[in-house]
Amino acid sequence: IEDLNGQLEQAQGDKTALQEQIENLQGQVDSLNKTIEQQQSTIDSLNTQIAELQKKQSTGNATVADVLNGKTFSNGTQVGLTGKMPNNGAINKSLNAGGSYTIPAGYHKSATAAAGNILSGKTAWVNGSKITGSMANRGNLNWSGSNTTYSVPAGYYSGGTLDSRPSYNNGYNAGYNAGYSQGARYSAGTFRIEGSDSSTSYRVECGFQPNMVVARDESSNIAIIYSDRGHALNLFANGGSKQCFSGVVATDSTGFSIKGEVAYGEYKTYYYVATRLQ
């Protein structure tokens, strides 16, 4: 019995030792599981970053020969590439029957011509389609009529002359004759004021009796306006005053006289326009 009890105690001790070993191993397993969780979190974060970088990574298989000259691009293997494809624009060629034309490599702009852009009876190929022109061929355009306007019909013109002088002359002469027959007159020139007192009068001959005179001095500081109402308005430039005079301008059948007092300054030359309007 004592021997069996000894064996039992030994077995009990072995059991306790094994339980302690199991508990120690379980702690190690828990620690390793935590480490695994942390590593998985790091892996997930790195995978997310890789996916974002892949979205931004250059892709494609275009080469410099596939991209217009001077344009920049990137493909699946390189970045910052510059295209070398020639830009030939819109090329137009006229071919005789049986003729040929070698199209140069590169980019070609589409043609935009329509029937209205091509002479009537002429044909052209536009973007793979044959078009017959409808633009009228007007030949030379020559016009010198007496009308004041001329509506030019649409179409092609090989040259010509538009002469508006007859229209201008007819209109000018008609207006001039109508005005002259009603007594309208016009004269322009200069006169000089030597003194500025009321006793000095200066005479201007214009060949008719004006009913309006406008004058300004050579320095553009003073302007004089007279009408047949018998008053002269004196204006000063640069925001200055104005003054009305009576009896300083007199007219007769051949011209007008102006007194020096309206000049506000001696030894001045005035430029004038005198008219007679009915």
FITOR-140364 format. One line per 10 residues: number of its first residue (from 1); their letters; for each residue z, x, y of N, C-alpha, C, O. Coordinates in steps of 0.02 Angstrom, whole numbers, plus 50000, padded with zeros to 5 digits. Layout:
// FITOR-140364
NUM = A = Z:X:Y:Z:X:Y:Z:X:Y:Z:X:Y ~ ...
This chain:
// FITOR-140364
1 = IEDLNGQLEQ = 50000:50042:49941:50000:50000:50000:50000:50044:50062:49964:50031:50110 ~ 50041:50095:50060:50044:50140:50118:49975:50173:50130:49953:50184:50186 ~ 49944:50188:50074:49879:50219:50081:49829:50171:50112:49789:50191:50154 ~ 49830:50108:50093:49785:50057:50121:49801:50045:50194:49756:50037:50235 ~ 49865:50044:50210:49884:50034:50281:49857:50092:50323:49835:50082:50380 ~ 49858:50150:50295:49831:50208:50332:49757:50200:50344:49731:50215:50398 ~ 49723:50176:50293:49651:50166:50301:49636:50112:50352:49589:50117:50391 ~ 49678:50060:50352:49669:50004:50400:49678:50029:50471:49639:50013:50516 ~ 49730:50069:50482:49742:50096:50549:49684:50140:50571:49663:50139:50629 ~ 49658:50179:50522:49602:50223:50538:49541:50182:50558:49506:50198:50606
11 = AQGDKTALQE = 49529:50128:50520:49472:50085:50535:49480:50051:50603:49433:50043:50642 ~ 49544:50031:50617:49557:49998:50681:49544:50047:50738:49517:50027:50790 ~ 49563:50109:50729:49551:50160:50782:49477:50172:50792:49452:50180:50848 ~ 49441:50174:50735:49368:50184:50740:49335:50126:50778:49289:50135:50818 ~ 49361:50065:50765:49333:50006:50798:49344:50010:50873:49299:49997:50912 ~ 49404:50029:50893:49421:50034:50965:49376:50086:50998:49352:50076:51054 ~ 49366:50143:50963:49324:50196:50991:49252:50172:50999:49219:50187:51048 ~ 49229:50134:50949:49159:50108:50953:49152:50058:51011:49102:50057:51047 ~ 49204:50015:51019:49202:49967:51074:49199:50002:51141:49164:49981:51187 ~ 49236:50056:51148:49235:50094:51210:49166:50125:51222:49140:50127:51278
21 = QIENLQGQVD = 49136:50150:51165:49069:50178:51172:49019:50125:51194:48975:50138:51235 ~ 49026:50064:51165:48981:50008:51182:48987:49990:51256:48937:49981:51291 ~ 49049:49986:51280:49061:49969:51350:49031:50021:51396:49002:50005:51448 ~ 49038:50085:51376:49010:50139:51417:48934:50136:51419:48902:50146:51471 ~ 48906:50121:51360:48832:50115:51357:48807:50055:51397:48754:50058:51428 ~ 48846:50000:51397:48826:49940:51435:48825:49956:51509:48782:49931:51546 ~ 48873:49995:51531:48874:50015:51602:48812:50056:51620:48783:50047:51674 ~ 48793:50101:51574:48733:50140:51587:48671:50096:51589:48626:50106:51630 ~ 48670:50046:51544:48612:49999:51544:48609:49961:51609:48555:49953:51637 ~ 48665:49937:51633:48666:49900:51697:48642:49944:51755:48604:49922:51798
31 = SLNKTIEQQQ = 48664:50006:51754:48643:50053:51807:48568:50065:51804:48534:50067:51855 ~ 48543:50074:51742:48471:50086:51735:48431:50024:51756:48378:50030:51786 ~ 48457:49965:51741:48422:49903:51762:48417:49898:51838:48366:49878:51865 ~ 48471:49917:51872:48469:49917:51945:48418:49967:51972:48381:49953:52020 ~ 48416:50025:51939:48367:50076:51959:48296:50051:51949:48252:50062:51990 ~ 48286:50016:51893:48219:49987:51878:48200:49936:51931:48143:49935:51954 ~ 48248:49893:51952:48234:49843:52003:48215:49876:52069:48168:49853:52103 ~ 48251:49930:52088:48235:49965:52150:48166:49997:52147:48128:49994:52196 ~ 48150:50028:52090:48084:50059:52082:48029:50006:52085:47975:50019:52112 ~ 48041:49947:52055:47991:49894:52056:47979:49869:52127:47922:49854:52145
41 = STIDSLNTQI = 48032:49865:52166:48025:49844:52236:47982:49894:52275:47940:49875:52316 ~ 47994:49958:52262:47954:50011:52295:47881:50006:52273:47836:50013:52314 ~ 47870:49994:52209:47802:49987:52183:47766:49928:52215:47708:49933:52234 ~ 47801:49871:52221:47772:49812:52251:47753:49825:52324:47700:49804:52346 ~ 47797:49860:52361:47783:49877:52431:47722:49922:52437:47679:49912:52481 ~ 47718:49972:52392:47660:50017:52394:47595:49980:52377:47543:49994:52407 ~ 47598:49934:52329:47539:49895:52311:47515:49853:52370:47455:49845:52381 ~ 47563:49825:52407:47545:49785:52466:47510:49829:52519:47460:49809:52548 ~ 47537:49889:52530:47507:49935:52578:47437:49956:52556:47391:49961:52597 ~ 47429:49968:52492:47364:49988:52465:47313:49932:52475:47255:49944:52493
51 = AELQKKQSTG = 47335:49869:52463:47290:49812:52471:47267:49805:52544:47209:49791:52557 ~ 47314:49816:52592:47297:49811:52663:47249:49867:52682:47201:49856:52720 ~ 47261:49927:52656:47216:49983:52671:47147:49972:52643:47097:49990:52674 ~ 47143:49941:52583:47079:49927:52553:47038:49878:52595:46977:49881:52597 ~ 47074:49831:52628:47039:49783:52672:47006:49819:52731:46952:49799:52754 ~ 47039:49873:52755:47014:49909:52814:46967:49966:52795:46936:49995:52839 ~ 46961:49981:52733:46920:50036:52712:46847:50019:52720:46826:49963:52703 ~ 46807:50066:52745:46735:50055:52753:46703:50044:52685:46718:50078:52636 ~ 46657:49995:52683:46620:49982:52622:46546:49977:52640:46528:49982:52698 ~ 46505:49968:52592:46434:49959:52603:46394:50019:52579:46422:50073:52566
61 = NATVADVLNG = 46327:50009:52574:46284:50062:52549:46228:50080:52596:46180:50113:52576 ~ 46233:50058:52661:46181:50074:52710:46179:50149:52723:46231:50182:52724 ~ 46118:50174:52734:46110:50244:52751:46084:50249:52823:46069:50197:52854 ~ 46079:50309:52850:46056:50317:52919:45985:50292:52928:45966:50273:52983 ~ 45946:50292:52874:45877:50267:52879:45874:50191:52882:45822:50163:52900 ~ 45930:50158:52864:45931:50085:52864:45956:50056:52929:45954:49995:52938 ~ 45980:50097:52976:46011:50074:53038:45970:50100:53097:45947:50157:53097 ~ 45963:50057:53150:45923:50075:53208:45946:50140:53240:46005:50155:53242 ~ 45899:50177:53264:45912:50241:53296:45962:50233:53354:45953:50190:53397 ~ 46014:50274:53354:46064:50272:53408:46123:50227:53394:46174:50232:53428
71 = KTFSNGTQVG = 46119:50182:53344:46174:50138:53326:46220:50173:53276:46197:50209:53233 ~ 46286:50162:53284:46335:50194:53240:46362:50145:53189:46364:50085:53201 ~ 46382:50172:53130:46408:50130:53076:46447:50173:53027:46449:50234:53033 ~ 46478:50140:52978:46513:50174:52923:46493:50141:52858:46477:50081:52857 ~ 46494:50178:52803:46481:50149:52737:46538:50165:52689:46591:50186:52711 ~ 46526:50156:52625:46580:50165:52577:46601:50236:52566:46653:50249:52535 ~ 46563:50284:52592:46580:50354:52581:46592:50393:52645:46626:50445:52643 ~ 46566:50369:52703:46573:50406:52766:46583:50358:52824:46566:50299:52821 ~ 46612:50386:52877:46623:50348:52938:46590:50384:52997:46578:50444:52993 ~ 46575:50346:53052:46548:50376:53111:46476:50401:53104:46457:50450:53135
81 = LTGKMPNNGA = 46437:50367:53062:46367:50387:53053:46323:50358:53109:46341:50306:53138 ~ 46267:50390:53124:46220:50367:53175:46153:50353:53143:46125:50395:53108 ~ 46127:50291:53155:46064:50271:53125:46004:50311:53151:46006:50337:53207 ~ 45952:50315:53110:45891:50352:53127:45828:50310:53118:45773:50337:53121 ~ 45835:50244:53107:45775:50203:53098:45738:50196:53164:45769:50175:53213 ~ 45673:50212:53169:45636:50205:53232:45632:50132:53254:45623:50087:53212 ~ 45638:50121:53320:45630:50054:53349:45560:50050:53378:45547:50076:53432 ~ 45515:50017:53343:45445:50014:53365:45431:49955:53412:45375:49949:53437 ~ 45480:49912:53424:45470:49856:53469:45417:49808:53442:45409:49801:53381 ~ 45381:49775:53488:45328:49728:53468:45261:49764:53474:45239:49780:53529
91 = INKSLNAGGS = 45229:49776:53418:45164:49810:53417:45108:49758:53412:45110:49713:53371 ~ 45058:49764:53456:45001:49719:53456:44938:49761:53444:44925:49810:53479 ~ 44899:49740:53395:44837:49774:53379:44782:49723:53368:44792:49671:53337 ~ 44723:49738:53394:44664:49697:53383:44620:49731:53330:44601:49789:53339 ~ 44606:49696:53277:44568:49724:53221:44500:49690:53217:44495:49629:53220 ~ 44448:49729:53209:44382:49703:53194:44379:49682:53121:44421:49702:53081 ~ 44328:49643:53104:44320:49623:53035:44316:49684:52990:44277:49730:53002 ~ 44357:49685:52937:44358:49741:52891:44402:49798:52914:44409:49848:52878 ~ 44431:49793:52974:44473:49847:53000:44542:49847:52969:44561:49799:52935 ~ 44578:49900:52980:44646:49905:52952:44690:49941:53003:44667:49976:53048
101 = YTIPAGYHKS = 44755:49933:52993:44804:49966:53036:44865:49983:52994:44892:49940:52960 ~ 44885:50045:52997:44944:50068:52959:45007:50055:53000:45015:50084:53054 ~ 45050:50013:52975:45111:49995:53011:45162:50051:53003:45180:50069:52947 ~ 45185:50080:53058:45234:50135:53053:45301:50110:53028:45320:50053:53040 ~ 45335:50154:52993:45401:50136:52967:45450:50124:53024:45444:50155:53077 ~ 45497:50079:53013:45547:50065:53064:45553:49992:53080:45526:49949:53045 ~ 45588:49978:53133:45601:49909:53155:45544:49884:53198:45518:49921:53240 ~ 45523:49822:53188:45470:49791:53227:45495:49723:53253:45520:49682:53215 ~ 45488:49713:53319:45509:49650:53350:45458:49596:53336:45398:49609:53335 ~ 45482:49535:53325:45437:49479:53311:45395:49463:53372:45419:49469:53428
111 = ATAAAGNILS = 45333:49442:53361:45290:49421:53416:45309:49351:53439:45335:49311:53399 ~ 45296:49335:53502:45316:49270:53530:45258:49232:53561:45269:49179:53592 ~ 45197:49257:53554:45140:49224:53585:45129:49155:53555:45137:49144:53495 ~ 45109:49107:53599:45091:49040:53578:45019:49028:53597:44987:49070:53630 ~ 44992:48970:53577:44922:48955:53591:44907:48958:53665:44852:48979:53685 ~ 44955:48936:53707:44944:48935:53778:44943:49004:53810:44923:49012:53868 ~ 44964:49055:53772:44963:49124:53798:44900:49162:53778:44892:49220:53797 ~ 44856:49130:53740:44796:49163:53714:44735:49126:53741:44734:49064:53742 ~ 44683:49163:53763:44623:49132:53790:44592:49083:53742:44592:49094:53681 ~ 44565:49029:53770:44532:48978:53729:44476:49009:53689:44435:49046:53715
121 = GKTAWVNGSK = 44474:48991:53624:44422:49017:53579:44440:49083:53546:44407:49103:53498 ~ 44493:49116:53570:44515:49179:53540:44569:49164:53489:44607:49116:53496 ~ 44573:49206:53437:44624:49197:53386:44669:49258:53382:44650:49313:53401 ~ 44729:49247:53357:44777:49302:53349:44825:49284:53292:44836:49225:53277 ~ 44852:49336:53261:44902:49326:53209:44971:49338:53240:44984:49390:53268 ~ 45014:49288:53234:45081:49291:53261:45131:49276:53206:45133:49220:53180 ~ 45171:49326:53188:45222:49317:53136:45193:49288:53072:45223:49245:53040 ~ 45134:49312:53054:45104:49292:52991:45061:49229:52995:45034:49209:52944 ~ 45055:49198:53053:45015:49137:53060:44957:49149:53108:44966:49182:53159 ~ 44899:49122:53092:44840:49128:53134:44842:49074:53187:44849:49014:53172
131 = ITGSMANRGN = 44836:49094:53251:44839:49047:53307:44774:49052:53347:44749:49106:53360 ~ 44747:48994:53365:44687:48990:53408:44709:48974:53479:44744:48925:53491 ~ 44688:49015:53526:44710:49008:53595:44685:48945:53629:44633:48917:53610 ~ 44723:48922:53678:44704:48862:53717:44706:48874:53792:44696:48828:53831 ~ 44719:48937:53814:44722:48951:53885:44651:48948:53915:44606:48981:53891 ~ 44643:48908:53968:44578:48900:54000:44557:48965:54035:44598:48997:54068 ~ 44494:48983:54029:44467:49042:54063:44431:49017:54126:44376:48990:54122 ~ 44463:49027:54184:44436:49001:54247:44387:49049:54281:44355:49030:54330 ~ 44381:49110:54256:44336:49157:54288:44362:49177:54357:44422:49184:54366 ~ 44316:49187:54405:44336:49205:54474:44358:49143:54512:44329:49090:54506
141 = LNWSGSNTTY = 44410:49153:54552:44434:49099:54596:44423:49120:54668:44452:49168:54692 ~ 44380:49083:54702:44367:49096:54773:44377:49031:54812:44348:48979:54796 ~ 44419:49035:54862:44434:48975:54903:44444:48995:54975:44479:49043:54991 ~ 44412:48957:55019:44421:48968:55091:44412:48902:55128:44386:48901:55184 ~ 44435:48848:55098:44427:48782:55128:44470:48773:55189:44512:48815:55205 ~ 44460:48717:55223:44497:48703:55284:44561:48664:55270:44599:48650:55317 ~ 44575:48646:55207:44637:48613:55192:44695:48662:55199:44686:48722:55195 ~ 44754:48635:55210:44812:48679:55220:44841:48704:55155:44876:48755:55154 ~ 44827:48669:55099:44853:48691:55035:44798:48686:54982:44749:48650:54990 ~ 44808:48723:54927:44761:48721:54871:44801:48728:54807:44837:48777:54798
151 = SVPAGYYSGG = 44795:48680:54763:44831:48682:54699:44789:48721:54649:44734:48701:54632 ~ 44815:48777:54626:44780:48820:54578:44791:48794:54508:44849:48792:54485 ~ 44738:48774:54472:44748:48750:54404:44770:48807:54357:44752:48865:54369 ~ 44807:48790:54306:44832:48841:54260:44775:48871:54221:44724:48839:54209 ~ 44783:48934:54203:44732:48968:54163:44727:49041:54181:44766:49068:54219 ~ 44676:49073:54152:44663:49144:54163:44611:49152:54217:44561:49116:54218 ~ 44622:49200:54263:44575:49215:54317:44558:49289:54315:44602:49332:54311 ~ 44493:49303:54317:44472:49373:54314:44471:49406:54382:44461:49467:54386 ~ 44482:49368:54435:44482:49395:54503:44467:49341:54553:44472:49281:54537 ~ 44448:49361:54615:44431:49312:54666:44468:49324:54730:44505:49373:54737
161 = TLDSRPSYNN = 44457:49279:54778:44487:49285:54844:44511:49217:54868:44474:49168:54866 ~ 44573:49215:54892:44600:49156:54925:44604:49172:54999:44643:49214:55020 ~ 44563:49138:55039:44558:49151:55111:44587:49092:55149:44556:49039:55152 ~ 44646:49101:55178:44679:49047:55214:44663:49047:55289:44689:49005:55326 ~ 44620:49093:55311:44607:49098:55383:44575:49035:55412:44595:49014:55467 ~ 44526:49003:55378:44499:48941:55407:44552:48887:55418:44553:48853:55469 ~ 44597:48879:55369:44650:48829:55376:44695:48846:55434:44714:48803:55474 ~ 44714:48911:55438:44758:48932:55492:44725:48920:55560:44755:48893:55606 ~ 44662:48942:55566:44627:48936:55630:44618:48863:55650:44627:48846:55708 ~ 44600:48820:55602:44592:48750:55618:44657:48719:55643:44658:48682:55692
171 = GYNAGYNAGY = 44712:48735:55607:44776:48708:55628:44798:48734:55695:44823:48697:55737 ~ 44789:48800:55705:44810:48830:55769:44770:48801:55827:44797:48782:55878 ~ 44704:48798:55817:44662:48772:55872:44676:48700:55887:44676:48679:55945 ~ 44688:48661:55834:44703:48590:55846:44767:48582:55886:44770:48543:55933 ~ 44819:48621:55867:44882:48617:55904:44875:48643:55975:44901:48612:56022 ~ 44840:48698:55983:44832:48728:56049:44794:48681:56095:44813:48669:56153 ~ 44737:48653:56070:44697:48609:56111:44734:48546:56130:44729:48521:56186 ~ 44773:48519:56082:44811:48459:56097:44863:48473:56151:44872:48433:56197 ~ 44897:48531:56145:44947:48548:56195:44916:48562:56263:44942:48540:56314 ~ 44861:48599:56263:44829:48617:56327:44802:48555:56363:44807:48550:56424
181 = SQGARYSAGT = 44775:48508:56325:44748:48448:56356:44802:48405:56387:44789:48365:56432 ~ 44864:48413:56363:44919:48375:56390:44956:48413:56445:45007:48390:56470 ~ 44931:48472:56463:44962:48509:56518:45013:48560:56496:45048:48587:56539 ~ 45018:48575:56432:45067:48624:56408:45043:48694:56425:44984:48709:56417 ~ 45088:48738:56450:45072:48806:56468:45127:48852:56443:45182:48831:56427 ~ 45109:48917:56441:45158:48967:56417:45143:49033:56451:45085:49052:56459 ~ 45195:49070:56471:45188:49135:56501:45249:49176:56486:45305:49149:56483 ~ 45240:49242:56478:45296:49287:56464:45283:49353:56499:45226:49374:56508 ~ 45337:49387:56519:45330:49451:56552:45397:49476:56577:45449:49460:56548 ~ 45396:49517:56631:45457:49545:56659:45457:49537:56735:45404:49530:56766
191 = FRIEGSDSST = 45516:49537:56764:45523:49542:56837:45586:49584:56850:45629:49590:56807 ~ 45589:49612:56910:45645:49658:56926:45683:49632:56986:45655:49610:57036 ~ 45750:49635:56979:45795:49615:57033:45819:49679:57067:45851:49722:57035 ~ 45805:49686:57132:45826:49745:57170:45890:49733:57210:45925:49781:57227 ~ 45905:49672:57225:45965:49656:57263:45996:49592:57237:45963:49551:57205 ~ 46062:49583:57250:46097:49526:57221:46124:49478:57273:46171:49440:57259 ~ 46095:49477:57333:46120:49430:57383:46074:49369:57384:46017:49371:57359 ~ 46100:49314:57413:46064:49250:57412:46003:49249:57457:45961:49205:57450 ~ 45997:49297:57503:45941:49298:57549:45879:49331:57519:45825:49328:57547 ~ 45889:49363:57461:45833:49399:57429:45804:49355:57374:45840:49332:57330
201 = SYRVECGFQP = 45739:49345:57376:45705:49304:57325:45649:49345:57294:45615:49384:57328 ~ 45640:49337:57228:45590:49375:57191:45539:49327:57160:45558:49277:57129 ~ 45476:49344:57168:45421:49299:57150:45390:49321:57083:45381:49381:57070 ~ 45374:49271:57040:45340:49283:56976:45281:49236:56972:45289:49175:56975 ~ 45221:49264:56966:45160:49225:56959:45144:49215:56885:45140:49264:56847 ~ 45135:49153:56864:45118:49140:56794:45058:49092:56786:45040:49075:56730 ~ 45027:49070:56843:44966:49031:56839:44976:48957:56830:44926:48921:56823 ~ 45037:48932:56830:45050:48860:56824:45121:48848:56850:45158:48896:56863 ~ 45140:48785:56856:45207:48769:56879:45251:48756:56817:45243:48705:56784 ~ 45297:48802:56802:45339:48793:56743:45394:48741:56754:45416:48731:56811
211 = NMVVARDESS = 45415:48710:56701:45473:48666:56705:45531:48692:56663:45583:48659:56657 ~ 45523:48752:56634:45578:48785:56600:45567:48861:56602:45512:48885:56589 ~ 45620:48898:56619:45618:48971:56621:45680:48998:56585:45736:48976:56599 ~ 45670:49045:56539:45726:49078:56505:45716:49153:56515:45662:49180:56503 ~ 45769:49188:56538:45764:49259:56551:45829:49294:56530:45883:49263:56530 ~ 45823:49358:56512:45883:49398:56498:45871:49468:56527:45814:49491:56533 ~ 45926:49501:56546:45918:49567:56576:45909:49620:56521:45919:49606:56462 ~ 45889:49680:56541:45872:49732:56494:45930:49756:56451:45919:49784:56397 ~ 45991:49745:56474:46050:49765:56435:46076:49709:56392:46126:49718:56356 ~ 46044:49651:56395:46063:49592:56355:46133:49567:56372:46165:49535:56330
221 = NIAIIYSDRG = 46158:49581:56432:46224:49557:56451:46222:49490:56488:46270:49452:56487 ~ 46165:49475:56520:46160:49414:56560:46097:49376:56539:46044:49405:56531 ~ 46104:49310:56532:46047:49267:56518:46044:49212:56571:46096:49187:56593 ~ 45984:49193:56590:45973:49141:56640:45929:49087:56608:45876:49102:56581 ~ 45951:49025:56613:45913:48969:56587:45903:48919:56643:45951:48896:56675 ~ 45839:48901:56656:45822:48854:56710:45780:48797:56681:45735:48808:56640 ~ 45794:48736:56704:45752:48679:56687:45732:48644:56752:45760:48658:56805 ~ 45684:48599:56748:45658:48567:56808:45707:48516:56837:45690:48481:56885 ~ 45766:48513:56810:45818:48472:56842:45846:48505:56904:45885:48475:56941 ~ 45826:48568:56915:45845:48601:56977:45906:48644:56973:45930:48668:57024
231 = HALNLFANGG = 45933:48656:56913:45992:48697:56905:45976:48758:56861:45931:48755:56819 ~ 46011:48812:56872:46005:48872:56830:46073:48887:56799:46123:48889:56834 ~ 46075:48898:56735:46136:48914:56699:46137:48988:56684:46092:49015:56652 ~ 46190:49022:56708:46197:49094:56699:46248:49106:56643:46305:49083:56648 ~ 46229:49141:56591:46272:49154:56533:46286:49228:56528:46242:49269:56539 ~ 46349:49245:56510:46369:49315:56500:46381:49326:56426:46413:49286:56393 ~ 46355:49381:56399:46361:49396:56328:46432:49417:56311:46475:49425:56354 ~ 46443:49427:56245:46508:49452:56218:46566:49406:56236:46621:49429:56253 ~ 46554:49340:56233:46608:49293:56243:46627:49284:56316:46680:49257:56331 ~ 46584:49306:56363:46600:49300:56434:46592:49229:56459:46580:49182:56421
241 = SKQCFSGVVA = 46598:49221:56526:46596:49154:56556:46525:49132:56566:46478:49169:56553 ~ 46517:49070:56590:46452:49043:56609:46460:49007:56675:46514:48981:56691 ~ 46407:49004:56714:46410:48975:56780:46345:48940:56796:46291:48964:56778 ~ 46349:48883:56830:46290:48844:56847:46275:48852:56921:46319:48844:56963 ~ 46211:48869:56937:46189:48878:57006:46140:48822:57023:46104:48797:56981 ~ 46139:48804:57086:46091:48755:57111:46048:48786:57166:46074:48820:57210 ~ 45983:48775:57162:45938:48799:57213:45922:48872:57211:45897:48899:57260 ~ 45934:48906:57155:45920:48978:57151:45852:48992:57119:45827:49048:57122 ~ 45822:48941:57087:45756:48947:57057:45711:48893:57087:45729:48834:57086 ~ 45654:48913:57113:45605:48866:57141:45539:48877:57108:45519:48933:57095
251 = TDSTGFSIKG = 45503:48822:57093:45437:48826:57060:45384:48795:57104:45398:48752:57146 ~ 45323:48818:57095:45265:48788:57127:45207:48790:57079:45217:48804:57019 ~ 45147:48776:57102:45089:48768:57058:45067:48832:57024:45027:48829:56977 ~ 45091:48890:57047:45068:48953:57018:45123:48997:56990:45109:49051:56964 ~ 45185:48975:56994:45238:49017:56967:45307:48995:56988:45319:48936:57000 ~ 45354:49044:56993:45422:49027:57013:45452:49085:57052:45429:49142:57048 ~ 45505:49068:57091:45542:49118:57128:45615:49113:57108:45640:49059:57094 ~ 45650:49171:57107:45720:49173:57087:45759:49215:57136:45737:49270:57155 ~ 45818:49190:57157:45858:49225:57206:45901:49279:57172:45921:49272:57114 ~ 45915:49332:57209:45952:49388:57182:46024:49373:57163:46052:49406:57120
261 = EVAYGEYKTY = 46054:49322:57194:46125:49308:57181:46139:49288:57109:46196:49293:57086 ~ 46088:49263:57074:46099:49242:57005:46099:49301:56956:46117:49293:56898 ~ 46079:49360:56981:46070:49417:56935:46135:49452:56918:46141:49481:56864 ~ 46185:49449:56962:46248:49485:56950:46236:49559:56936:46257:49585:56885 ~ 46202:49591:56981:46189:49663:56973:46121:49681:56999:46072:49646:56985 ~ 46117:49734:57037:46053:49755:57065:46016:49802:57018:46044:49830:56971 ~ 45952:49810:57033:45910:49857:56997:45908:49844:56922:45920:49889:56881 ~ 45894:49782:56906:45890:49762:56835:45822:49731:56821:45794:49695:56862 ~ 45796:49747:56763:45734:49717:56740:45750:49659:56693:45792:49665:56648 ~ 45717:49602:56704:45727:49542:56663:45664:49527:56623:45608:49534:56648
271 = YYVATRLQ = 45674:49508:56561:45619:49483:56519:45621:49407:56520:45674:49378:56511 ~ 45564:49376:56533:45565:49303:56541:45511:49269:56498:45462:49300:56478 ~ 45523:49205:56485:45474:49160:56456:45473:49097:56499:45525:49065:56507 ~ 45415:49080:56525:45407:49019:56566:45360:48972:56530:45308:48993:56505 ~ 45378:48908:56527:45336:48858:56493:45331:48796:56536:45372:48782:56579 ~ 45278:48758:56521:45271:48692:56549:45258:48644:56491:45206:48647:56459 ~ 45306:48601:56479:45301:48554:56423:45296:48483:56452:45331:48465:56499 ~ 45253:48443:56422:45244:48374:56445:45279:48326:56397:45278:48265:56407
